[in-house]
Amino acid sequence: MKRSNAGGRARPRIYAWLAAVLCIGAVVAVLFQEITDGGAQSSTPTARSGGVFRIVARSVDVGPLDPALEYTGASAALVDTTCARLTEVAPPARVSDGRRTYTFALRSGFRFSDGRTVRASAFARAINRVLAPELRSPFAPYFADIAGADETLAGKTPAAAGVSARGNTLIVRLDRPVPDFLLRTSFLCAVPPTLPVDSEGVGAFPAAGPYYVADYRPAERIVLRRNRFYGGKRPHHVDGFAVDLRASSFDEVLDRVERGDADWGFAIASAYLDPQRGLAARYGINKSQFFLTSGFGFRGFAFNMSRPLFRDNPKLRQAVNFAVDRSALRHAGGGPLVSRLTDQYLPPTMRGFTDARIYPLEGPDLRRARALARGNTRSGKVVLYTVDSAPMPAWAQRIRQNLAKIGLDVQVKVVPLPAYFGRLGAEGPYDIGFAPWLADYDDPYAVLNVLLDGRFVGRTNWARFDSPEHNRLLRRAARLQGAARYRAYGELDVRLARDAAPLIAIDYPNEPTLVSKRVGCVTPRFDLTAVCLK
């Protein structure tokens, strides 16, 4: 069985947005659309071109815009403006050799911002950078089935044997069929064939999308300018983006947008939905400035299976799921506008999801929780890790109160956001840890396998759930196609949540967006690339 060696723990900066539940769902929705139509979107006929779109953010929320690393928060939206994805540059691949070989023929006309032509080597380099162990790319698990990827991930060779490029032809050979491989290639942005590997990410380099990074100054500013050589059809109207990274708080970000000093800002959902700010009452919802849509991000907690309390103890894990008051947690985070409650792992909008109503959403079921916990509490001591971003400390305290009612003594440890996912990637000493997630593409593999397959323990499998039975079922589902695939994943989602219960599912946050009065071309699914100024 091939095992991903994708470089130890996930980079804390890469996953920092997850703890704060930052507003990236809209970017993912736009990406899903680009996958299905190859990036060919019609421009708004009345959109005015020109002007500089002003963005404000905290420096901690934006890192170098390296497509091998940054797909989170504001970074994701900015990278998307610069990215010429393989799904845009090439039509669907010709598939052969029992679905193990993919041949992509690139379209002509795509050029980098320095005028150089985009050839297949740009995407071969993109793949090999993702597999470079120095980068610890969050995308590496999705390319671990490429022939020779193991050697590249282990640092034994700089390029995977299964990736070859000649002129406009890119060939990718896999060790085994991967039914959703074409979806995975949507992560790949054309990069210069000589772009180096830097563990901190490369800040500015020629890009082949509608825009490119002209200036990157950490903790100060980012300047994006229009790529005059862009050869695709994605709508883009402004001359560029000026990103101010000196905001001190999310409140400052939103204040500046409301005053008109910035056109868009990056903030957590709870800041947008703060009742005292009253954005919905002031602007309405989905009219001209304030937008709210259902999100794709998952908020929940992982049981640490490497610790004795919850290891081989499914009844106690189920008991905790019955004891947690999900409705009270949502209320502590801002109320019904904030999210949709859930007791399962797949997003309700994802293909395959079946609502099984396993655990209570509107309040705990203490009778069932106590019955399951009886005789299974072992030491009765729980260490719960969470981040210092609101509302997570308040959530942790409420969970502590919930679990006290079934005989568990919870000690809460609040970890600063920049250090949190490094701690979560270690084996201990936590028993329950805040473990949010966002599917990287619209397929159950990107949730269930990535979070719960044993091959990803220590990376994205924060529960350290390594069940031979469930590994077999997850990998079997991954090999299926079409309706059978989604039916198998839907059944497996229910089975995992009901029987194994490796996670505590809480909710799927809604995704808010606020823009200034001068911004046009905005839809509820916010596409930064396509914005215009009135």
C-alpha positions as CSV (number, residue, x, y, z in Angstrom):
1,M,0.0,0.0,0.0
2,K,1.5,3.3,-1.1
3,R,1.9,5.8,1.8
4,S,2.2,9.5,1.3
5,N,5.5,10.9,2.7
6,A,4.3,14.4,2.2
7,G,6.6,15.9,4.7
8,G,5.5,15.6,8.3
9,R,3.2,18.1,9.8
10,A,1.1,20.7,7.9
11,R,2.7,24.2,7.9
12,P,1.1,26.3,10.6
13,R,0.8,29.4,8.3
14,I,-0.9,27.3,5.6
15,Y,-3.7,26.2,7.9
16,A,-3.9,29.3,10.1
17,W,-7.1,30.5,8.5
18,L,-8.9,27.3,9.4
19,A,-8.8,28.0,13.1
20,A,-10.2,31.5,12.6
21,V,-12.7,30.2,10.0
22,L,-11.6,32.8,7.5
23,C,-13.7,33.6,4.4
24,I,-12.4,31.3,1.7
25,G,-15.5,29.3,0.7
26,A,-16.4,31.8,-2.0
27,V,-12.9,31.3,-3.5
28,V,-13.4,27.6,-3.5
29,A,-16.8,28.0,-5.2
30,V,-15.2,30.1,-8.0
31,L,-12.4,27.4,-8.4
32,F,-15.1,24.7,-8.7
33,Q,-16.7,26.8,-11.5
34,E,-13.3,27.2,-13.3
35,I,-12.8,23.4,-13.2
36,T,-16.1,22.7,-14.9
37,D,-15.8,25.4,-17.6
38,G,-12.1,25.6,-18.2
39,G,-12.0,29.2,-17.0
40,A,-14.0,30.4,-19.9
41,Q,-16.4,32.9,-18.3
42,S,-18.1,35.7,-20.1
43,S,-17.2,39.2,-19.0
44,T,-19.9,41.5,-17.7
45,P,-20.8,43.8,-20.7
46,T,-21.3,47.0,-18.6
47,A,-18.2,46.5,-16.4
48,R,-15.9,49.5,-16.3
49,S,-12.2,48.7,-16.7
50,G,-9.4,50.4,-14.9
51,G,-8.5,51.6,-11.4
52,V,-6.7,50.0,-8.5
53,F,-8.7,47.8,-6.1
54,R,-7.6,48.4,-2.5
55,I,-7.4,45.5,0.0
56,V,-6.6,45.6,3.7
57,A,-5.6,42.6,5.9
58,R,-3.6,41.7,9.0
59,S,-0.1,40.6,8.0
60,V,-0.6,37.2,9.8
61,D,-3.4,36.3,7.4
62,V,-1.4,36.7,4.2
63,G,1.9,35.0,3.3
64,P,4.0,34.8,0.2
65,L,1.7,34.1,-2.8
66,D,3.4,30.9,-3.8
67,P,0.8,28.6,-5.4
68,A,2.5,25.5,-4.0
69,L,1.8,26.7,-0.5
70,E,-0.8,29.4,-0.2
71,Y,-4.5,28.4,-0.7
72,T,-5.9,29.9,2.5
73,G,-7.7,33.0,3.3
74,A,-6.8,36.2,1.6
75,S,-3.8,34.4,0.1
76,A,-6.1,32.1,-1.8
77,A,-8.1,34.9,-3.3
78,L,-4.9,36.7,-4.3
79,V,-3.2,33.6,-5.7
80,D,-6.4,32.9,-7.8
81,T,-6.0,36.2,-9.6
82,T,-2.4,35.2,-10.7
83,C,-3.1,31.6,-11.5
84,A,-3.4,30.1,-15.0
85,R,-4.6,26.6,-13.9
86,L,-4.0,23.5,-15.9
87,T,-7.8,23.1,-16.2
88,E,-7.8,26.5,-18.0
89,V,-4.7,26.1,-20.1
90,A,-5.4,22.6,-21.4
91,P,-8.6,20.8,-22.3
92,P,-9.5,17.6,-20.5
93,A,-6.6,15.1,-20.7
94,R,-6.6,12.0,-22.9
95,V,-6.7,9.1,-20.5
96,S,-5.1,5.7,-21.3
97,D,-3.3,2.7,-19.9
98,G,-6.2,1.7,-17.7
99,R,-6.8,5.2,-16.4
100,R,-3.2,5.5,-15.2
101,T,-1.8,7.8,-17.9
102,Y,-3.0,11.4,-18.5
103,T,-1.9,13.3,-21.6
104,F,-2.5,17.1,-21.6
105,A,-2.2,19.1,-24.8
106,L,-1.8,22.8,-23.8
107,R,-3.6,25.5,-25.7
108,S,-1.5,28.1,-27.4
109,G,-1.6,31.8,-26.4
110,F,-0.8,31.6,-22.7
111,R,2.2,33.7,-21.6
112,F,3.8,34.7,-18.4
113,S,3.8,38.3,-17.3
114,D,7.4,38.7,-18.6
115,G,6.3,37.6,-22.1
116,R,7.6,34.0,-22.0
117,T,5.4,31.3,-23.5
118,V,3.7,28.8,-21.1
119,R,4.8,25.3,-22.1
120,A,4.2,21.9,-20.5
121,S,7.4,22.4,-18.4
122,A,5.6,25.1,-16.4
123,F,3.2,22.5,-15.1
124,A,5.8,19.7,-14.7
125,R,7.7,22.2,-12.5
126,A,4.5,23.0,-10.6
127,I,4.0,19.3,-9.8
128,N,7.6,18.7,-8.7
129,R,7.5,21.8,-6.5
130,V,4.4,20.5,-4.7
131,L,6.3,17.2,-4.1
132,A,9.4,18.9,-2.9
133,P,9.9,17.8,0.8
134,E,11.3,21.3,1.7
135,L,7.9,22.9,1.0
136,R,5.7,20.5,2.9
137,S,3.0,21.5,0.5
138,P,-0.6,20.9,1.6
139,F,-1.3,19.7,-1.9
140,A,1.3,16.9,-1.8
141,P,-1.1,14.2,-0.7
142,Y,-3.1,14.7,-3.9
143,F,-0.2,13.9,-6.1
144,A,1.3,11.1,-4.1
145,D,0.0,8.5,-6.6
146,I,2.2,9.8,-9.4
147,A,4.8,7.3,-10.4
148,G,8.0,8.2,-8.6
149,A,6.3,10.6,-6.2
150,D,7.5,8.7,-3.2
151,E,11.2,9.2,-4.2
152,T,10.6,12.9,-4.7
153,L,8.7,13.3,-1.4
154,A,11.6,11.6,0.4
155,G,14.1,13.9,-1.2
156,K,15.8,11.2,-3.2
157,T,15.1,12.8,-6.6
158,P,14.1,16.4,-7.6
159,A,11.5,15.2,-10.2
160,A,8.9,12.5,-10.2
161,A,9.6,9.8,-12.9
162,G,5.9,9.8,-13.8
163,V,5.9,13.5,-15.0
164,S,7.3,14.4,-18.4
165,A,7.0,17.5,-20.5
166,R,7.8,18.1,-24.1
167,G,6.7,21.3,-25.9
168,N,3.0,21.7,-25.2
169,T,2.5,18.1,-24.1
170,L,2.4,17.1,-20.4
171,I,2.2,13.4,-19.6
172,V,1.5,12.2,-16.0
173,R,1.7,8.5,-15.2
174,L,0.1,7.1,-12.0
175,D,0.9,4.0,-10.0
176,R,-2.8,3.2,-9.9
177,P,-6.0,4.6,-11.2
178,V,-7.2,7.7,-9.3
179,P,-10.8,8.5,-10.5
180,D,-10.7,12.1,-9.3
181,F,-7.2,12.9,-10.6
182,L,-8.5,15.6,-13.1
183,L,-10.1,17.4,-10.2
184,R,-6.8,17.3,-8.3
185,T,-4.9,18.9,-11.3
186,S,-7.0,22.1,-10.7
187,F,-4.5,23.0,-8.0
188,L,-1.7,23.4,-10.5
189,C,-0.8,26.9,-11.6
190,A,1.7,27.5,-14.4
191,V,5.0,28.6,-12.9
192,P,8.3,29.4,-14.5
193,P,10.2,26.2,-15.2
194,T,13.2,27.5,-13.1
195,L,11.2,28.7,-10.1
196,P,13.2,27.7,-7.1
197,V,12.0,25.7,-4.0
198,D,12.0,27.9,-0.9
199,S,10.6,26.6,2.3
200,E,9.2,30.0,3.1
201,G,7.6,30.4,-0.3
202,V,8.6,32.6,-3.2
203,G,7.0,36.1,-2.9
204,A,7.1,37.6,-6.4
205,F,7.6,35.9,-9.8
206,P,6.2,36.0,-13.3
207,A,2.6,34.6,-13.4
208,A,0.4,33.5,-16.3
209,G,-3.0,34.4,-14.9
210,P,-4.8,37.7,-15.3
211,Y,-2.5,39.4,-12.7
212,Y,1.0,38.9,-11.3
213,V,2.7,39.9,-8.1
214,A,4.8,43.0,-8.9
215,D,5.9,43.7,-5.3
216,Y,5.9,41.7,-2.1
217,R,7.0,43.2,1.2
218,P,6.3,40.9,4.2
219,A,4.0,42.5,6.8
220,E,3.8,45.7,4.8
221,R,2.3,45.5,1.3
222,I,1.6,43.4,-1.8
223,V,1.1,45.0,-5.3
224,L,-0.5,43.0,-8.1
225,R,-0.6,44.3,-11.7
226,R,-2.5,43.2,-14.8
227,N,-0.7,40.6,-16.9
228,R,-0.9,42.2,-20.4
229,F,0.1,38.9,-21.9
230,Y,-2.7,36.9,-20.3
231,G,-4.2,34.5,-23.0
232,G,-7.3,33.2,-21.2
233,K,-10.9,34.2,-21.0
234,R,-11.4,34.9,-17.3
235,P,-13.1,38.3,-16.7
236,H,-10.8,40.9,-15.1
237,H,-11.3,44.6,-15.1
238,V,-9.2,46.5,-12.6
239,D,-5.6,47.5,-13.4
240,G,-4.3,45.9,-10.2
241,F,-4.6,45.4,-6.5
242,A,-2.9,47.2,-3.7
243,V,-2.8,45.1,-0.5
244,D,-2.1,46.9,2.8
245,L,-0.9,44.3,5.4
246,R,-0.7,46.7,8.4
247,A,-4.2,46.3,9.9
248,S,-4.0,45.6,13.6
249,S,-7.3,43.9,14.0
250,F,-10.3,42.5,12.1
251,D,-12.4,45.4,13.4
252,E,-9.9,47.8,11.8
253,V,-10.2,45.9,8.5
254,L,-14.0,46.2,8.4
255,D,-14.0,49.8,9.7
256,R,-11.7,50.8,6.7
257,V,-14.0,49.1,4.2
258,E,-17.1,50.8,5.7
259,R,-15.4,54.2,5.6
260,G,-14.4,53.6,1.9
261,D,-10.6,53.6,2.7
262,A,-10.4,50.1,1.3
263,D,-12.6,48.2,-1.1
264,W,-12.4,44.7,0.5
265,G,-10.9,43.4,3.7
266,F,-10.1,40.0,5.1
267,A,-11.7,39.2,8.5
268,I,-13.1,36.2,10.3
269,A,-16.8,35.5,10.0
270,S,-17.6,36.4,13.6
271,A,-16.3,39.9,13.0
272,Y,-18.6,40.4,10.0
273,L,-21.6,39.0,11.9
274,D,-21.0,40.8,15.2
275,P,-24.5,42.1,16.2
276,Q,-23.0,45.4,17.3
277,R,-21.7,46.0,13.8
278,G,-25.0,45.2,12.3
279,L,-23.9,44.7,8.6
280,A,-27.0,42.8,7.6
281,A,-29.4,45.4,9.0
282,R,-27.4,48.3,7.5
283,Y,-26.8,46.9,4.0
284,G,-29.2,44.0,3.6
285,I,-28.0,40.6,2.5
286,N,-26.8,39.9,-1.1
287,K,-27.8,43.3,-2.4
288,S,-24.8,45.6,-3.1
289,Q,-22.2,45.6,-0.3
290,F,-22.8,42.8,2.2
291,F,-23.1,39.2,0.9
292,L,-23.7,36.0,2.8
293,T,-23.6,32.5,1.3
294,S,-23.4,28.9,2.7
295,G,-19.8,27.8,3.2
296,F,-17.7,24.8,2.6
297,G,-15.5,24.9,5.7
298,F,-15.9,22.3,8.5
299,R,-15.5,23.2,12.2
300,G,-15.1,20.4,14.6
301,F,-12.8,18.6,17.0
302,A,-10.6,15.5,16.6
303,F,-10.2,12.8,19.2
304,N,-6.4,12.0,19.5
305,M,-6.3,8.2,19.0
306,S,-2.6,8.1,20.0
307,R,-3.6,8.8,23.6
308,P,-5.1,6.1,25.9
309,L,-8.4,7.9,26.8
310,F,-10.0,7.7,23.4
311,R,-7.9,4.9,21.7
312,D,-10.1,1.8,21.1
313,N,-12.9,3.5,22.9
314,P,-15.7,4.3,20.4
315,K,-18.4,4.4,23.0
316,L,-16.8,7.3,24.8
317,R,-16.3,9.1,21.5
318,Q,-19.9,8.6,20.8
319,A,-20.9,9.7,24.3
320,V,-19.0,13.0,23.8
321,N,-20.9,13.5,20.5
322,F,-24.2,13.1,22.3
323,A,-23.1,15.4,25.2
324,V,-21.9,18.4,23.2
325,D,-24.4,21.2,22.8
326,R,-23.9,22.3,19.2
327,S,-26.6,24.9,19.3
328,A,-25.1,26.6,22.3
329,L,-21.7,26.7,20.6
330,R,-23.2,28.4,17.5
331,H,-25.0,30.9,19.8
332,A,-21.6,31.7,21.5
333,G,-20.2,32.3,18.0
334,G,-22.8,34.7,16.8
335,G,-26.1,32.8,16.3
336,P,-27.9,31.2,13.3
337,L,-26.5,33.6,10.7
338,V,-23.1,32.3,11.4
339,S,-23.4,28.7,10.3
340,R,-25.3,25.5,9.6
341,L,-25.1,22.9,12.3
342,T,-24.0,19.3,11.5
343,D,-23.2,16.0,13.1
344,Q,-21.5,14.5,10.0
345,Y,-18.3,15.2,8.1
346,L,-19.2,15.7,4.5
347,P,-20.6,19.2,3.6
348,P,-24.3,19.0,3.1
349,T,-23.8,20.5,-0.4
350,M,-21.3,17.9,-1.5
351,R,-22.3,15.0,-3.7
352,G,-22.9,11.8,-1.7
353,F,-24.1,13.5,1.5
354,T,-27.0,11.9,3.3
355,D,-28.5,13.5,6.4
356,A,-28.7,10.6,8.9
357,R,-29.5,12.7,12.0
358,I,-27.1,10.7,14.2
359,Y,-26.5,13.2,17.0
360,P,-28.7,16.0,18.4
361,L,-28.1,19.4,16.9
362,E,-30.4,21.6,19.0
363,G,-29.2,20.4,22.4
364,P,-27.4,17.5,24.1
365,D,-28.9,14.1,24.8
366,L,-27.4,13.5,28.2
367,R,-29.3,10.3,28.9
368,R,-27.7,8.5,25.9
369,A,-24.3,10.2,26.5
370,R,-24.2,9.0,30.1
371,A,-25.2,5.4,29.1
372,L,-22.4,5.2,26.6
373,A,-19.8,6.8,28.9
374,R,-20.6,4.5,31.8
375,G,-17.6,2.2,32.4
376,N,-15.6,3.8,29.6
377,T,-14.3,7.0,31.0
378,R,-10.9,5.5,32.0
379,S,-8.8,8.2,33.7
380,G,-11.6,10.7,33.2
381,K,-9.0,13.4,32.4
382,V,-9.2,15.3,29.1
383,V,-6.7,17.8,27.7
384,L,-8.5,20.0,25.1
385,Y,-6.4,22.1,22.7
386,T,-7.9,25.1,20.9
387,V,-6.7,28.3,19.3
388,D,-6.8,31.9,20.7
389,S,-9.1,33.1,17.9
390,A,-12.7,33.9,18.8
391,P,-15.0,32.1,19.4
392,M,-12.8,29.1,20.0
393,P,-11.8,29.8,23.7
394,A,-15.5,30.2,24.5
395,W,-16.3,27.0,22.7
396,A,-13.7,25.1,24.7
397,Q,-15.2,26.3,28.0
398,R,-18.7,25.3,26.9
399,I,-17.4,21.8,25.9
400,R,-15.7,21.6,29.3
401,Q,-19.0,22.2,30.9
402,N,-20.8,19.7,28.6
403,L,-18.4,16.9,29.3
404,A,-18.4,17.4,33.1
405,K,-22.0,16.1,32.9
406,I,-20.8,12.7,31.7
407,G,-17.9,12.4,34.2
408,L,-15.0,13.9,32.2
409,D,-12.7,16.5,33.7
410,V,-11.5,18.8,30.9
411,Q,-8.4,21.0,31.1
412,V,-8.4,23.6,28.3
413,K,-5.2,24.8,26.8
414,V,-5.4,27.8,24.4
415,V,-2.5,27.9,21.9
416,P,-1.6,31.0,19.9
417,L,-2.7,30.7,16.3
418,P,0.7,30.7,14.6
419,A,1.8,27.7,16.7
420,Y,-1.4,25.8,16.9
421,F,-1.2,23.4,13.9
422,G,2.3,22.5,14.8
423,R,1.1,21.4,18.2
424,L,-1.8,19.5,16.6
425,G,0.5,17.7,14.3
426,A,2.4,16.3,17.2
427,E,1.2,13.1,18.9
428,G,0.3,14.8,22.2
429,P,-0.4,15.7,24.9
430,Y,-3.9,16.7,23.8
431,D,-6.9,14.3,23.9
432,I,-9.3,16.5,21.9
433,G,-8.2,19.2,19.5
434,F,-10.0,21.8,17.4
435,A,-9.6,20.4,13.9
436,P,-11.3,22.5,11.2
437,W,-11.1,21.6,7.5
438,L,-12.0,22.9,4.1
439,A,-12.3,20.5,1.1
440,D,-9.7,21.4,-1.5
441,Y,-12.1,20.4,-4.3
442,D,-15.7,19.1,-4.6
443,D,-15.2,15.4,-4.0
444,P,-15.6,13.3,-0.8
445,Y,-12.0,12.1,-1.0
446,A,-10.9,15.6,-0.1
447,V,-12.8,15.3,3.2
448,L,-13.0,11.7,4.3
449,N,-9.8,10.3,3.0
450,V,-7.7,13.3,3.7
451,L,-8.9,13.6,7.2
452,L,-9.3,10.0,8.2
453,D,-7.2,7.6,6.0
454,G,-4.3,6.2,8.1
455,R,-1.8,7.2,5.4
456,F,-2.3,10.8,6.4
457,V,-1.7,10.4,10.1
458,G,0.6,13.2,11.3
459,R,-0.3,15.4,8.4
460,T,-4.0,16.1,7.8
461,N,-5.4,13.1,9.8
462,W,-5.2,15.0,13.1
463,A,-7.3,12.3,14.9
464,R,-4.6,9.8,14.1
465,F,-7.4,7.5,13.1
466,D,-5.8,4.4,11.5
467,S,-8.4,1.7,11.3
468,P,-7.6,-1.1,8.9
469,E,-11.3,-1.7,8.2
470,H,-12.0,2.0,7.5
471,N,-8.8,2.4,5.5
472,R,-10.0,-0.4,3.3
473,L,-13.4,1.2,2.8
474,L,-12.0,4.6,2.2
475,R,-9.6,3.4,-0.4
476,R,-12.3,1.2,-2.0
477,A,-14.6,4.3,-2.3
478,A,-11.7,6.3,-3.8
479,R,-11.4,3.8,-6.7
480,L,-15.0,4.0,-7.7
481,Q,-16.5,6.4,-10.2
482,G,-19.9,8.1,-10.9
483,A,-23.0,7.3,-8.8
484,A,-21.4,4.3,-7.1
485,R,-18.6,6.5,-5.8
486,Y,-20.9,9.0,-4.2
487,R,-23.2,6.4,-2.8
488,A,-20.3,4.6,-1.2
489,Y,-18.9,7.8,0.3
490,G,-22.3,8.8,1.6
491,E,-22.7,5.5,3.4
492,L,-19.2,5.7,4.7
493,D,-19.7,9.2,6.0
494,V,-22.7,8.0,8.1
495,R,-20.8,4.9,9.2
496,L,-17.8,6.9,10.3
497,A,-19.7,9.5,12.3
498,R,-22.1,7.0,13.8
499,D,-19.9,4.0,14.7
500,A,-16.2,5.1,14.7
501,A,-16.8,8.7,15.7
502,P,-13.2,9.9,15.3
503,L,-14.4,13.6,15.2
504,I,-16.9,15.9,16.8
505,A,-18.7,17.7,14.0
506,I,-20.1,21.1,14.9
507,D,-21.0,23.2,11.9
508,Y,-20.3,24.6,8.4
509,P,-19.8,28.4,8.7
510,N,-21.5,30.7,6.3
511,E,-19.2,33.0,4.3
512,P,-19.7,36.7,4.5
513,T,-18.2,39.4,2.2
514,L,-18.2,43.2,2.6
515,V,-17.2,45.6,-0.2
516,S,-17.0,49.4,-0.4
517,K,-19.6,51.5,-2.3
518,R,-17.4,51.9,-5.3
519,V,-17.1,48.2,-6.0
520,G,-19.1,46.6,-8.8
521,C,-19.3,43.2,-10.5
522,V,-19.9,41.4,-7.2
523,T,-21.9,38.3,-6.8
524,P,-22.6,36.4,-3.6
525,R,-19.8,33.9,-4.5
526,F,-17.1,36.5,-4.4
527,D,-14.6,36.4,-7.3
528,L,-11.8,38.8,-6.6
529,T,-10.3,38.4,-10.1
530,A,-13.6,39.6,-11.7
531,V,-14.3,42.7,-9.6
532,C,-14.6,46.1,-11.1
533,L,-15.0,49.7,-9.8
534,K,-18.0,51.8,-10.5
